[in-house]
């Protein structure tokens, strides 16, 4: 049996949600620091 593959493979349209505990961001006082911490979490999840 011969299978034909497409390149690049078709995109998958499945979403991914990640829950971040509010305690991670509530420790930070300024919006800039909260954004920085949220970015670190997002990069680690990528």
N, C-alpha and C positions, 0 to 999 in steps of 0.2 A: 504494500500500500504506500503510495507516494503522497506526502503532505506538502502543501505549498505554504510557505511562510511569507508574510508581508513585512517589509521593513520600511519605515519604522512601524512598530506594532501599533494597533489602534489605541487611542486614549481610553482610559477607564474613567468613568464619571461617578466615582464613589467618593463621598466626603469623609473626612476624618476630623473628629472633635476631640480636643484635649481639655480636661478640666484642670484649672490651676487654682490651688487653694488660695483663698483671700489672705491668709496669714503671710504668704510669701510677699505680697505687695503691700500689706498694711504696715509692715515694719518701716518701709520707706516713707519719708515725709514729703518729698517734692515729686512733682509729676515727671520730671526728667529722670530721676532715679527709678521710679516705677516703670517707666518705659524701657529703661536700660535692662532691668531685671526681667521684664516680660520678653525682651528681645533675646536675652541669653537662653531662657527656657525654650523659645521658639527655635533657635538655632540648634539646641540640643535635640529637639524633637524631629528636626528635618532630616 
